[in-house]
């Protein structure tokens, strides 16, 4: 199991809302620190609910498509 802190977040894009678990690496303290890393091109979520109805084990979202992120 990877080290770090797992947090539940809501990610909104133009067409969908995703709620899933995001792993914050141990050298980062906040979700925003991890997401704003320049080398990170995608936001990876596990145990995802899409638009409050569909489920997926894993989703990778391109950061350029994200409108907002909120920690739940």
PQR file with spaces between the fields and no chain letter, atoms N, CA, C, O and H, PARSE charges and radii, in Angstrom:
ATOM       1  N    UNK     1       0.847   -1.185    0.000 -0.4000 1.5000
ATOM       2  CA   UNK     1       0.000    0.000    0.000 -0.0000 2.0000
ATOM       3  C    UNK     1       0.890    1.245    0.000  0.5500 1.7000
ATOM       4  O    UNK     1       1.828    1.336    0.792 -0.5500 1.4000
ATOM       5  N    UNK     2       0.597    2.212   -0.893 -0.4000 1.5000
ATOM       6  CA   UNK     2       1.406    3.422   -0.941 -0.0000 2.0000
ATOM       7  C    UNK     2       1.252    4.232    0.348  0.5500 1.7000
ATOM       8  O    UNK     2       0.191    4.247    0.973 -0.5500 1.4000
ATOM       9  H    UNK     2      -0.165    2.138   -1.537  0.4000 1.0000
ATOM      10  N    UNK     3       2.342    4.903    0.726 -0.4000 1.5000
ATOM      11  CA   UNK     3       2.288    5.760    1.895 -0.0000 2.0000
ATOM      12  C    UNK     3       1.627    7.070    1.522  0.5500 1.7000
ATOM      13  O    UNK     3       1.628    7.466    0.356 -0.5500 1.4000
ATOM      14  H    UNK     3       3.204    4.891    0.219  0.4000 1.0000
ATOM      15  N    UNK     4       1.068    7.737    2.502 -0.4000 1.5000
ATOM      16  CA   UNK     4       0.413    9.004    2.278 -0.0000 2.0000
ATOM      17  C    UNK     4      -0.924    9.020    2.962  0.5500 1.7000
ATOM      18  O    UNK     4      -1.264    8.111    3.720 -0.5500 1.4000
ATOM      19  H    UNK     4       1.068    7.416    3.449  0.4000 1.0000
ATOM      20  N    UNK     5      -1.685   10.065    2.690 -0.4000 1.5000
ATOM      21  CA   UNK     5      -2.982   10.249    3.320 -0.0000 2.0000
ATOM      22  C    UNK     5      -4.069   10.189    2.243  0.5500 1.7000
ATOM      23  O    UNK     5      -4.010   10.918    1.253 -0.5500 1.4000
ATOM      24  H    UNK     5      -1.409   10.804    2.074  0.4000 1.0000
ATOM      25  N    UNK     6      -5.050    9.326    2.441 -0.4000 1.5000
ATOM      26  CA   UNK     6      -6.151    9.213    1.489 -0.0000 2.0000
ATOM      27  C    UNK     6      -7.272   10.157    1.931  0.5500 1.7000
ATOM      28  O    UNK     6      -7.709   10.117    3.081 -0.5500 1.4000
ATOM      29  H    UNK     6      -5.098    8.734    3.245  0.4000 1.0000
ATOM      30  N    UNK     7      -7.730   11.001    1.011 -0.4000 1.5000
ATOM      31  CA   UNK     7      -8.817   11.934    1.299 -0.0000 2.0000
ATOM      32  C    UNK     7      -9.899   11.794    0.237  0.5500 1.7000
ATOM      33  O    UNK     7      -9.618   11.441   -0.908 -0.5500 1.4000
ATOM      34  H    UNK     7      -7.375   11.034    0.076  0.4000 1.0000
ATOM      35  N    UNK     8     -11.124   12.070    0.624 -0.4000 1.5000
ATOM      36  CA   UNK     8     -12.256   12.020   -0.306 -0.0000 2.0000
ATOM      37  C    UNK     8     -12.440   13.418   -0.883  0.5500 1.7000
ATOM      38  O    UNK     8     -12.536   14.395   -0.141 -0.5500 1.4000
ATOM      39  H    UNK     8     -11.352   12.357    1.555  0.4000 1.0000
ATOM      40  N    UNK     9     -12.490   13.510   -2.226 -0.4000 1.5000
ATOM      41  CA   UNK     9     -12.663   14.810   -2.871 -0.0000 2.0000
ATOM      42  C    UNK     9     -13.763   14.742   -3.928  0.5500 1.7000
ATOM      43  O    UNK     9     -14.105   13.671   -4.430 -0.5500 1.4000
ATOM      44  H    UNK     9     -12.412   12.716   -2.829  0.4000 1.0000
ATOM      45  N    UNK    10     -14.304   15.914   -4.251 -0.4000 1.5000
ATOM      46  CA   UNK    10     -15.263   16.067   -5.346 -0.0000 2.0000
ATOM      47  C    UNK    10     -14.583   16.899   -6.418  0.5500 1.7000
ATOM      48  O    UNK    10     -14.081   17.991   -6.152 -0.5500 1.4000
ATOM      49  H    UNK    10     -14.026   16.784   -3.844  0.4000 1.0000
ATOM      50  N    UNK    11     -14.574   16.365   -7.644 -0.4000 1.5000
ATOM      51  CA   UNK    11     -13.963   17.054   -8.776 -0.0000 2.0000
ATOM      52  C    UNK    11     -15.055   17.333   -9.794  0.5500 1.7000
ATOM      53  O    UNK    11     -15.772   16.424  -10.212 -0.5500 1.4000
ATOM      54  H    UNK    11     -14.982   15.478   -7.860  0.4000 1.0000
ATOM      55  N    UNK    12     -15.178   18.597  -10.191 -0.4000 1.5000
ATOM      56  CA   UNK    12     -16.173   18.976  -11.203 -0.0000 2.0000
ATOM      57  C    UNK    12     -15.464   19.335  -12.498  0.5500 1.7000
ATOM      58  O    UNK    12     -14.494   20.092  -12.514 -0.5500 1.4000
ATOM      59  H    UNK    12     -14.595   19.335   -9.851  0.4000 1.0000
ATOM      60  N    UNK    13     -15.984   18.761  -13.597 -0.4000 1.5000
ATOM      61  CA   UNK    13     -15.537   19.122  -14.935 -0.0000 2.0000
ATOM      62  C    UNK    13     -16.737   19.745  -15.647  0.5500 1.7000
ATOM      63  O    UNK    13     -17.798   19.907  -15.044 -0.5500 1.4000
ATOM      64  H    UNK    13     -16.772   18.146  -13.585  0.4000 1.0000
ATOM      65  N    UNK    14     -16.579   20.089  -16.900 -0.4000 1.5000
ATOM      66  CA   UNK    14     -17.677   20.692  -17.653 -0.0000 2.0000
ATOM      67  C    UNK    14     -18.885   19.753  -17.715  0.5500 1.7000
ATOM      68  O    UNK    14     -20.028   20.204  -17.629 -0.5500 1.4000
ATOM      69  H    UNK    14     -15.717   19.957  -17.389  0.4000 1.0000
ATOM      70  N    UNK    15     -18.635   18.467  -17.863 -0.4000 1.5000
ATOM      71  CA   UNK    15     -19.735   17.536  -18.105 -0.0000 2.0000
ATOM      72  C    UNK    15     -20.038   16.570  -16.970  0.5500 1.7000
ATOM      73  O    UNK    15     -21.087   15.928  -16.996 -0.5500 1.4000
ATOM      74  H    UNK    15     -17.707   18.101  -17.933  0.4000 1.0000
ATOM      75  N    UNK    16     -19.163   16.437  -15.970 -0.4000 1.5000
ATOM      76  CA   UNK    16     -19.361   15.419  -14.927 -0.0000 2.0000
ATOM      77  C    UNK    16     -18.908   15.909  -13.559  0.5500 1.7000
ATOM      78  O    UNK    16     -18.150   16.871  -13.428 -0.5500 1.4000
ATOM      79  H    UNK    16     -18.311   16.959  -15.949  0.4000 1.0000
ATOM      80  N    UNK    17     -19.404   15.206  -12.549 -0.4000 1.5000
ATOM      81  CA   UNK    17     -18.915   15.378  -11.187 -0.0000 2.0000
ATOM      82  C    UNK    17     -18.410   14.030  -10.708  0.5500 1.7000
ATOM      83  O    UNK    17     -19.105   13.020  -10.819 -0.5500 1.4000
ATOM      84  H    UNK    17     -20.019   14.425  -12.656  0.4000 1.0000
ATOM      85  N    UNK    18     -17.201   14.019  -10.177 -0.4000 1.5000
ATOM      86  CA   UNK    18     -16.561   12.798   -9.692 -0.0000 2.0000
ATOM      87  C    UNK    18     -16.306   12.942   -8.200  0.5500 1.7000
ATOM      88  O    UNK    18     -15.792   13.966   -7.750 -0.5500 1.4000
ATOM      89  H    UNK    18     -16.637   14.839  -10.087  0.4000 1.0000
ATOM      90  N    UNK    19     -16.663   11.921   -7.435 -0.4000 1.5000
ATOM      91  CA   UNK    19     -16.341   11.876   -6.014 -0.0000 2.0000
ATOM      92  C    UNK    19     -15.513   10.618   -5.800  0.5500 1.7000
ATOM      93  O    UNK    19     -15.965    9.509   -6.083 -0.5500 1.4000
ATOM      94  H    UNK    19     -17.080   11.089   -7.801  0.4000 1.0000
ATOM      95  N    UNK    20     -14.289   10.802   -5.295 -0.4000 1.5000
ATOM      96  CA   UNK    20     -13.425    9.653   -5.125 -0.0000 2.0000
ATOM      97  C    UNK    20     -12.320    9.908   -4.130  0.5500 1.7000
ATOM      98  O    UNK    20     -12.181   11.009   -3.598 -0.5500 1.4000
ATOM      99  H    UNK    20     -13.922   11.704   -5.065  0.4000 1.0000
ATOM     100  N    UNK    21     -11.533    8.872   -3.884 -0.4000 1.5000
ATOM     101  CA   UNK    21     -10.409    8.954   -2.958 -0.0000 2.0000
ATOM     102  C    UNK    21      -9.157    9.389   -3.709  0.5500 1.7000
ATOM     103  O    UNK    21      -8.835    8.861   -4.774 -0.5500 1.4000
ATOM     104  H    UNK    21     -11.646    7.978   -4.316  0.4000 1.0000
ATOM     105  N    UNK    22      -8.459   10.363   -3.130 -0.4000 1.5000
ATOM     106  CA   UNK    22      -7.233   10.904   -3.702 -0.0000 2.0000
ATOM     107  C    UNK    22      -6.116   10.684   -2.691  0.5500 1.7000
ATOM     108  O    UNK    22      -6.298   10.948   -1.503 -0.5500 1.4000
ATOM     109  H    UNK    22      -8.721   10.791   -2.265  0.4000 1.0000
ATOM     110  N    UNK    23      -4.969   10.204   -3.145 -0.4000 1.5000
ATOM     111  CA   UNK    23      -3.845    9.943   -2.259 -0.0000 2.0000
ATOM     112  C    UNK    23      -2.904   11.148   -2.236  0.5500 1.7000
ATOM     113  O    UNK    23      -2.294   11.493   -3.247 -0.5500 1.4000
ATOM     114  H    UNK    23      -4.821    9.989   -4.110  0.4000 1.0000
ATOM     115  N    UNK    24      -2.798   11.777   -1.071 -0.4000 1.5000
ATOM     116  CA   UNK    24      -1.864   12.888   -0.877 -0.0000 2.0000
ATOM     117  C    UNK    24      -0.529   12.278   -0.457  0.5500 1.7000
ATOM     118  O    UNK    24      -0.460   11.627    0.585 -0.5500 1.4000
ATOM     119  H    UNK    24      -3.295   11.496   -0.249  0.4000 1.0000
ATOM     120  N    UNK    25       0.542   12.472   -1.248 -0.4000 1.5000
ATOM     121  CA   UNK    25       1.841   11.869   -0.913 -0.0000 2.0000
ATOM     122  C    UNK    25       2.357   12.358    0.440  0.5500 1.7000
ATOM     123  O    UNK    25       1.968   13.432    0.897 -0.5500 1.4000
ATOM     124  H    UNK    25       0.486   13.001   -2.095  0.4000 1.0000
ATOM     125  N    UNK    26       3.230   11.578    1.085 -0.4000 1.5000
ATOM     126  CA   UNK    26       3.708   11.929    2.418 -0.0000 2.0000
ATOM     127  C    UNK    26       4.462   13.254    2.479  0.5500 1.7000
ATOM     128  O    UNK    26       4.486   13.886    3.536 -0.5500 1.4000
ATOM     129  H    UNK    26       3.547   10.706    0.714  0.4000 1.0000
ATOM     130  N    UNK    27       5.080   13.699    1.379 -0.4000 1.5000
ATOM     131  CA   UNK    27       5.826   14.959    1.426 -0.0000 2.0000
ATOM     132  C    UNK    27       4.920   16.178    1.208  0.5500 1.7000
ATOM     133  O    UNK    27       5.396   17.313    1.225 -0.5500 1.4000
ATOM     134  H    UNK    27       5.060   13.186    0.520  0.4000 1.0000
ATOM     135  N    UNK    28       3.635   15.951    1.005 -0.4000 1.5000
ATOM     136  CA   UNK    28       2.656   17.034    0.854 -0.0000 2.0000
ATOM     137  C    UNK    28       1.684   16.985    2.024  0.5500 1.7000
ATOM     138  O    UNK    28       1.432   15.913    2.574 -0.5500 1.4000
ATOM     139  H    UNK    28       3.248   15.029    0.991  0.4000 1.0000
ATOM     140  N    UNK    29       1.145   18.118    2.405 -0.4000 1.5000
ATOM     141  CA   UNK    29       0.242   18.163    3.546 -0.0000 2.0000
ATOM     142  C    UNK    29      -1.206   18.442    3.142  0.5500 1.7000
ATOM     143  O    UNK    29      -2.139   18.056    3.847 -0.5500 1.4000
ATOM     144  H    UNK    29       1.350   18.989    1.958  0.4000 1.0000
ATOM     145  N    UNK    30      -1.384   19.109    2.013 -0.4000 1.5000
ATOM     146  CA   UNK    30      -2.731   19.486    1.579 -0.0000 2.0000
ATOM     147  C    UNK    30      -3.023   18.917    0.200  0.5500 1.7000
ATOM     148  O    UNK    30      -2.107   18.640   -0.575 -0.5500 1.4000
ATOM     149  H    UNK    30      -0.627   19.423    1.441  0.4000 1.0000
ATOM     150  N    UNK    31      -4.306   18.746   -0.100 -0.4000 1.5000
ATOM     151  CA   UNK    31      -4.728   18.284   -1.424 -0.0000 2.0000
ATOM     152  C    UNK    31      -4.216   19.249   -2.485  0.5500 1.7000
ATOM     153  O    UNK    31      -3.713   18.817   -3.522 -0.5500 1.4000
ATOM     154  H    UNK    31      -5.050   18.971    0.530  0.4000 1.0000
ATOM     155  N    UNK    32      -4.338   20.543   -2.240 -0.4000 1.5000
ATOM     156  CA   UNK    32      -3.922   21.538   -3.231 -0.0000 2.0000
ATOM     157  C    UNK    32      -2.418   21.455   -3.511  0.5500 1.7000
ATOM     158  O    UNK    32      -1.993   21.671   -4.646 -0.5500 1.4000
ATOM     159  H    UNK    32      -4.747   20.894   -1.397  0.4000 1.0000
ATOM     160  N    UNK    33      -1.608   21.144   -2.490 -0.4000 1.5000
ATOM     161  CA   UNK    33      -0.161   20.989   -2.717 -0.0000 2.0000
ATOM     162  C    UNK    33       0.113   19.868   -3.706  0.5500 1.7000
ATOM     163  O    UNK    33       0.931   20.018   -4.613 -0.5500 1.4000
ATOM     164  H    UNK    33      -1.954   20.968   -1.568  0.4000 1.0000
ATOM     165  N    UNK    34      -0.568   18.751   -3.532 -0.4000 1.5000
ATOM     166  CA   UNK    34      -0.350   17.596   -4.410 -0.0000 2.0000
ATOM     167  C    UNK    34      -0.877   17.856   -5.818  0.5500 1.7000
ATOM     168  O    UNK    34      -0.210   17.526   -6.799 -0.5500 1.4000
ATOM     169  H    UNK    34      -1.233   18.629   -2.796  0.4000 1.0000
ATOM     170  N    UNK    35      -2.055   18.438   -5.922 -0.4000 1.5000
ATOM     171  CA   UNK    35      -2.664   18.663   -7.234 -0.0000 2.0000
ATOM     172  C    UNK    35      -1.911   19.722   -8.033  0.5500 1.7000
ATOM     173  O    UNK    35      -1.839   19.630   -9.259 -0.5500 1.4000
ATOM     174  H    UNK    35      -2.596   18.706   -5.125  0.4000 1.0000
ATOM     175  N    UNK    36      -1.354   20.714   -7.367 -0.4000 1.5000
ATOM     176  CA   UNK    36      -0.672   21.802   -8.061 -0.0000 2.0000
ATOM     177  C    UNK    36       0.769   21.502   -8.445  0.5500 1.7000
ATOM     178  O    UNK    36       1.451   22.378   -8.978 -0.5500 1.4000
ATOM     179  H    UNK    36      -1.413   20.789   -6.372  0.4000 1.0000
ATOM     180  N    UNK    37       1.250   20.295   -8.193 -0.4000 1.5000
ATOM     181  CA   UNK    37       2.591   19.921   -8.645 -0.0000 2.0000
ATOM     182  C    UNK    37       2.650   20.047  -10.164  0.5500 1.7000
ATOM     183  O    UNK    37       1.774   19.541  -10.866 -0.5500 1.4000
ATOM     184  H    UNK    37       0.696   19.583   -7.761  0.4000 1.0000
ATOM     185  N    UNK    38       3.677   20.719  -10.669 -0.4000 1.5000
ATOM     186  CA   UNK    38       3.782   20.938  -12.113 -0.0000 2.0000
ATOM     187  C    UNK    38       3.930   19.637  -12.890  0.5500 1.7000
ATOM     188  O    UNK    38       3.464   19.544  -14.025 -0.5500 1.4000
ATOM     189  H    UNK    38       4.389   21.130  -10.099  0.4000 1.0000
ATOM     190  N    UNK    39       4.561   18.646  -12.307 -0.4000 1.5000
ATOM     191  CA   UNK    39       4.787   17.379  -13.000 -0.0000 2.0000
ATOM     192  C    UNK    39       3.518   16.534  -13.086  0.5500 1.7000
ATOM     193  O    UNK    39       3.445   15.604  -13.890 -0.5500 1.4000
ATOM     194  H    UNK    39       4.939   18.722  -11.385  0.4000 1.0000
ATOM     195  N    UNK    40       2.542   16.845  -12.282 -0.4000 1.5000
ATOM     196  CA   UNK    40       1.297   16.064  -12.258 -0.0000 2.0000
ATOM     197  C    UNK    40       0.360   16.582  -13.357  0.5500 1.7000
ATOM     198  O    UNK    40      -0.093   17.725  -13.308 -0.5500 1.4000
ATOM     199  H    UNK    40       2.602   17.600  -11.629  0.4000 1.0000
ATOM     200  N    UNK    41       0.076   15.728  -14.345 -0.4000 1.5000
ATOM     201  CA   UNK    41      -0.813   16.109  -15.442 -0.0000 2.0000
ATOM     202  C    UNK    41      -2.229   15.593  -15.232  0.5500 1.7000
ATOM     203  O    UNK    41      -3.180   16.109  -15.820 -0.5500 1.4000
ATOM     204  H    UNK    41       0.444   14.799  -14.385  0.4000 1.0000
ATOM     205  N    UNK    42      -2.366   14.566  -14.384 -0.4000 1.5000
ATOM     206  CA   UNK    42      -3.662   13.944  -14.146 -0.0000 2.0000
ATOM     207  C    UNK    42      -3.944   13.865  -12.650  0.5500 1.7000
ATOM     208  O    UNK    42      -3.023   13.776  -11.837 -0.5500 1.4000
ATOM     209  H    UNK    42      -1.594   14.147  -13.907  0.4000 1.0000
ATOM     210  N    UNK    43      -5.206   13.898  -12.303 -0.4000 1.5000
ATOM     211  CA   UNK    43      -5.655   13.664  -10.936 -0.0000 2.0000
ATOM     212  C    UNK    43      -6.231   12.251  -10.927  0.5500 1.7000
ATOM     213  O    UNK    43      -7.205   11.967  -11.624 -0.5500 1.4000
ATOM     214  H    UNK    43      -5.954   13.971  -12.963  0.4000 1.0000
ATOM     215  N    UNK    44      -5.631   11.376  -10.141 -0.4000 1.5000
ATOM     216  CA   UNK    44      -6.041    9.978  -10.075 -0.0000 2.0000
ATOM     217  C    UNK    44      -6.956    9.752   -8.874  0.5500 1.7000
ATOM     218  O    UNK    44      -6.608   10.089   -7.742 -0.5500 1.4000
ATOM     219  H    UNK    44      -4.840   11.607   -9.574  0.4000 1.0000
ATOM     220  N    UNK    45      -8.115    9.184   -9.135 -0.4000 1.5000
ATOM     221  CA   UNK    45      -9.085    8.888   -8.088 -0.0000 2.0000
ATOM     222  C    UNK    45      -9.382    7.402   -8.064  0.5500 1.7000
ATOM     223  O    UNK    45      -9.379    6.744   -9.104 -0.5500 1.4000
ATOM     224  H    UNK    45      -8.397    8.910  -10.054  0.4000 1.0000
ATOM     225  N    UNK    46      -9.638    6.874   -6.872 -0.4000 1.5000
ATOM     226  CA   UNK    46     -10.067    5.487   -6.718 -0.0000 2.0000
ATOM     227  C    UNK    46     -11.418    5.472   -6.022  0.5500 1.7000
ATOM     228  O    UNK    46     -11.816    6.450   -5.389 -0.5500 1.4000
ATOM     229  H    UNK    46      -9.640    7.409   -6.027  0.4000 1.0000
ATOM     230  N    UNK    47     -12.124    4.342   -6.146 -0.4000 1.5000
ATOM     231  CA   UNK    47     -13.448    4.180   -5.543 -0.0000 2.0000
ATOM     232  C    UNK    47     -14.334    5.383   -5.901  0.5500 1.7000
ATOM     233  O    UNK    47     -14.790    6.115   -5.023 -0.5500 1.4000
ATOM     234  H    UNK    47     -11.801    3.548   -6.660  0.4000 1.0000
ATOM     235  N    UNK    48     -14.563    5.567   -7.193 -0.4000 1.5000
ATOM     236  CA   UNK    48     -15.163    6.784   -7.734 -0.0000 2.0000
ATOM     237  C    UNK    48     -16.659    6.614   -7.998  0.5500 1.7000
ATOM     238  O    UNK    48     -17.110    5.581   -8.493 -0.5500 1.4000
ATOM     239  H    UNK    48     -14.192    4.972   -7.906  0.4000 1.0000
ATOM     240  N    UNK    49     -17.418    7.665   -7.652 -0.4000 1.5000
ATOM     241  CA   UNK    49     -18.828    7.770   -8.025 -0.0000 2.0000
ATOM     242  C    UNK    49     -18.917    8.902   -9.041  0.5500 1.7000
ATOM     243  O    UNK    49     -18.462   10.017   -8.784 -0.5500 1.4000
ATOM     244  H    UNK    49     -17.053    8.504   -7.250  0.4000 1.0000
ATOM     245  N    UNK    50     -19.511    8.604  -10.201 -0.4000 1.5000
ATOM     246  CA   UNK    50     -19.593    9.568  -11.295 -0.0000 2.0000
ATOM     247  C    UNK    50     -21.044   10.020  -11.442  0.5500 1.7000
ATOM     248  O    UNK    50     -21.943    9.205  -11.648 -0.5500 1.4000
ATOM     249  H    UNK    50     -19.881    7.699  -10.409  0.4000 1.0000
ATOM     250  N    UNK    51     -21.259   11.333  -11.333 -0.4000 1.5000
ATOM     251  CA   UNK    51     -22.596   11.936  -11.447 -0.0000 2.0000
ATOM     252  C    UNK    51     -23.624   11.277  -10.517  0.5500 1.7000
ATOM     253  O    UNK    51     -24.783   11.104  -10.894 -0.5500 1.4000
ATOM     254  H    UNK    51     -20.529   11.995  -11.165  0.4000 1.0000
ATOM     255  N    UNK    52     -23.199   10.915   -9.315 -0.4000 1.5000
ATOM     256  CA   UNK    52     -24.080   10.343   -8.278 -0.0000 2.0000
ATOM     257  C    UNK    52     -24.765    9.048   -8.670  0.5500 1.7000
ATOM     258  O    UNK    52     -25.730    8.653   -8.016 -0.5500 1.4000
ATOM     259  H    UNK    52     -22.258   11.055   -9.009  0.4000 1.0000
ATOM     260  N    UNK    53     -24.297    8.361   -9.729 -0.4000 1.5000
ATOM     261  CA   UNK    53     -24.980    7.120  -10.104 -0.0000 2.0000
ATOM     262  C    UNK    53     -24.046    6.015  -10.571  0.5500 1.7000
ATOM     263  O    UNK    53     -24.248    4.858  -10.204 -0.5500 1.4000
ATOM     264  H    UNK    53     -23.513    8.682  -10.260  0.4000 1.0000
ATOM     265  N    UNK    54     -23.039    6.327  -11.361 -0.4000 1.5000
ATOM     266  CA   UNK    54     -22.133    5.307  -11.883 -0.0000 2.0000
ATOM     267  C    UNK    54     -20.933    5.149  -10.955  0.5500 1.7000
ATOM     268  O    UNK    54     -20.531    6.096  -10.279 -0.5500 1.4000
ATOM     269  H    UNK    54     -22.874    7.267  -11.659  0.4000 1.0000
ATOM     270  N    UNK    55     -20.365    3.945  -10.928 -0.4000 1.5000
ATOM     271  CA   UNK    55     -19.206    3.655  -10.082 -0.0000 2.0000
ATOM     272  C    UNK    55     -18.044    3.162  -10.939  0.5500 1.7000
ATOM     273  O    UNK    55     -18.235    2.516  -11.969 -0.5500 1.4000
ATOM     274  H    UNK    55     -20.691    3.176  -11.476  0.4000 1.0000
ATOM     275  N    UNK    56     -16.828    3.488  -10.479 -0.4000 1.5000
ATOM     276  CA   UNK    56     -15.623    3.013  -11.137 -0.0000 2.0000
ATOM     277  C    UNK    56     -14.540    2.811  -10.079  0.5500 1.7000
ATOM     278  O    UNK    56     -14.471    3.563   -9.107 -0.5500 1.4000
ATOM     279  H    UNK    56     -16.673    4.013   -9.642  0.4000 1.0000
ATOM     280  N    UNK    57     -13.706    1.808  -10.264 -0.4000 1.5000
ATOM     281  CA   UNK    57     -12.611    1.572   -9.331 -0.0000 2.0000
ATOM     282  C    UNK    57     -11.516    2.630   -9.458  0.5500 1.7000
ATOM     283  O    UNK    57     -10.846    2.956   -8.478 -0.5500 1.4000
ATOM     284  H    UNK    57     -13.762    1.197  -11.054  0.4000 1.0000
ATOM     285  N    UNK    58     -11.332    3.176  -10.689 -0.4000 1.5000
ATOM     286  CA   UNK    58     -10.248    4.126  -10.941 -0.0000 2.0000
ATOM     287  C    UNK    58     -10.629    5.084  -12.063  0.5500 1.7000
ATOM     288  O    UNK    58     -11.216    4.681  -13.067 -0.5500 1.4000
ATOM     289  H    UNK    58     -11.877    2.912  -11.485  0.4000 1.0000
ATOM     290  N    UNK    59     -10.287    6.358  -11.878 -0.4000 1.5000
ATOM     291  CA   UNK    59     -10.468    7.368  -12.919 -0.0000 2.0000
ATOM     292  C    UNK    59      -9.254    8.292  -12.889  0.5500 1.7000
ATOM     293  O    UNK    59      -8.818    8.710  -11.817 -0.5500 1.4000
ATOM     294  H    UNK    59      -9.810    6.685  -11.062  0.4000 1.0000
ATOM     295  N    UNK    60      -8.707    8.613  -14.063 -0.4000 1.5000
ATOM     296  CA   UNK    60      -7.627    9.588  -14.193 -0.0000 2.0000
ATOM     297  C    UNK    60      -8.183   10.786  -14.958  0.5500 1.7000
ATOM     298  O    UNK    60      -8.605   10.655  -16.108 -0.5500 1.4000
ATOM     299  H    UNK    60      -9.062    8.274  -14.934  0.4000 1.0000
ATOM     300  N    UNK    61      -8.183   11.948  -14.320 -0.4000 1.5000
ATOM     301  CA   UNK    61      -8.748   13.159  -14.916 -0.0000 2.0000
ATOM     302  C    UNK    61      -7.639   14.122  -15.325  0.5500 1.7000
ATOM     303  O    UNK    61      -6.761   14.443  -14.525 -0.5500 1.4000
ATOM     304  H    UNK    61      -7.841   12.055  -13.386  0.4000 1.0000
ATOM     305  N    UNK    62      -7.685   14.576  -16.564 -0.4000 1.5000
ATOM     306  CA   UNK    62      -6.739   15.569  -17.048 -0.0000 2.0000
ATOM     307  C    UNK    62      -6.973   16.869  -16.287  0.5500 1.7000
ATOM     308  O    UNK    62      -8.105   17.350  -16.225 -0.5500 1.4000
ATOM     309  H    UNK    62      -8.399   14.315  -17.214  0.4000 1.0000
ATOM     310  N    UNK    63      -5.921   17.445  -15.709 -0.4000 1.5000
ATOM     311  CA   UNK    63      -6.068   18.673  -14.915 -0.0000 2.0000
ATOM     312  C    UNK    63      -6.631   19.833  -15.732  0.5500 1.7000
ATOM     313  O    UNK    63      -7.280   20.716  -15.172 -0.5500 1.4000
ATOM     314  H    UNK    63      -5.002   17.054  -15.759  0.4000 1.0000
ATOM     315  N    UNK    64      -6.395   19.847  -17.038 -0.4000 1.5000
ATOM     316  CA   UNK    64      -6.879   20.947  -17.874 -0.0000 2.0000
ATOM     317  C    UNK    64      -8.403   20.954  -18.007  0.5500 1.7000
ATOM     318  O    UNK    64      -8.978   21.968  -18.400 -0.5500 1.4000
ATOM     319  H    UNK    64      -5.868   19.129  -17.492  0.4000 1.0000
ATOM     320  N    UNK    65      -9.060   19.848  -17.689 -0.4000 1.5000
ATOM     321  CA   UNK    65     -10.511   19.760  -17.805 -0.0000 2.0000
ATOM     322  C    UNK    65     -11.244   20.050  -16.500  0.5500 1.7000
ATOM     323  O    UNK    65     -12.473   20.112  -16.478 -0.5500 1.4000
ATOM     324  H    UNK    65      -8.593   19.023  -17.370  0.4000 1.0000
ATOM     325  N    UNK    66     -10.502   20.227  -15.422 -0.4000 1.5000
ATOM     326  CA   UNK    66     -11.106   20.392  -14.102 -0.0000 2.0000
ATOM     327  C    UNK    66     -11.514   21.846  -13.879  0.5500 1.7000
ATOM     328  O    UNK    66     -10.741   22.774  -14.121 -0.5500 1.4000
ATOM     329  H    UNK    66      -9.504   20.176  -15.440  0.4000 1.0000
ATOM     330  N    UNK    67     -12.765   22.021  -13.406 -0.4000 1.5000
ATOM     331  CA   UNK    67     -13.265   23.347  -13.065 -0.0000 2.0000
ATOM     332  C    UNK    67     -13.116   23.636  -11.581  0.5500 1.7000
ATOM     333  O    UNK    67     -12.799   24.763  -11.199 -0.5500 1.4000
ATOM     334  H    UNK    67     -13.393   21.267  -13.209  0.4000 1.0000
ATOM     335  N    UNK    68     -13.343   22.623  -10.729 -0.4000 1.5000
ATOM     336  CA   UNK    68     -13.199   22.847   -9.283 -0.0000 2.0000
ATOM     337  C    UNK    68     -12.940   21.528   -8.568  0.5500 1.7000
ATOM     338  O    UNK    68     -13.281   20.451   -9.057 -0.5500 1.4000
ATOM     339  H    UNK    68     -13.601   21.708  -11.038  0.4000 1.0000
ATOM     340  N    UNK    69     -12.322   21.649   -7.384 -0.4000 1.5000
ATOM     341  CA   UNK    69     -12.047   20.509   -6.512 -0.0000 2.0000
ATOM     342  C    UNK    69     -12.396   20.921   -5.092  0.5500 1.7000
ATOM     343  O    UNK    69     -12.051   22.017   -4.650 -0.5500 1.4000
ATOM     344  H    UNK    69     -12.046   22.524   -6.986  0.4000 1.0000
ATOM     345  N    UNK    70     -13.082   20.034   -4.381 -0.4000 1.5000
ATOM     346  CA   UNK    70     -13.419   20.294   -2.977 -0.0000 2.0000
ATOM     347  C    UNK    70     -13.136   19.048   -2.161  0.5500 1.7000
ATOM     348  O    UNK    70     -13.466   17.935   -2.572 -0.5500 1.4000
ATOM     349  H    UNK    70     -13.362   19.144   -4.740  0.4000 1.0000
ATOM     350  N    UNK    71     -12.520   19.242   -0.997 -0.4000 1.5000
ATOM     351  CA   UNK    71     -12.290   18.131   -0.077 -0.0000 2.0000
ATOM     352  C    UNK    71     -13.568   17.912    0.720  0.5500 1.7000
ATOM     353  O    UNK    71     -14.175   18.865    1.208 -0.5500 1.4000
ATOM     354  H    UNK    71     -12.252   20.145   -0.663  0.4000 1.0000
ATOM     355  N    UNK    72     -13.971   16.660    0.848 -0.4000 1.5000
ATOM     356  CA   UNK    72     -15.218   16.330    1.565 -0.0000 2.0000
ATOM     357  C    UNK    72     -14.916   15.912    2.987  0.5500 1.7000
ATOM     358  O    UNK    72     -15.832   15.597    3.746 -0.5500 1.4000
ATOM     359  H    UNK    72     -13.477   15.886    0.451  0.4000 1.0000
